[in-house]
């Protein structure tokens, strides 16, 4: 690797909108994110799967042999 052309790899703080803070290492010092694994519905178990019309039935109706 060439010397002097790479950015500094330093401690970084990632802050979520919910207030959860992660400490890691990155080339950026501080980052702000909208959702994280502490508040995202998929990871918290609050996610609901809504199938309004039924994707499979809609596909079969559209491409049914006539």
Beta strands, then each sheet from edge to edge (+ up, - down):
strand 1: 10-16
strand 2: 21-26
strand 3: 30-33
sheet 1: 2+ 1- 3-
end
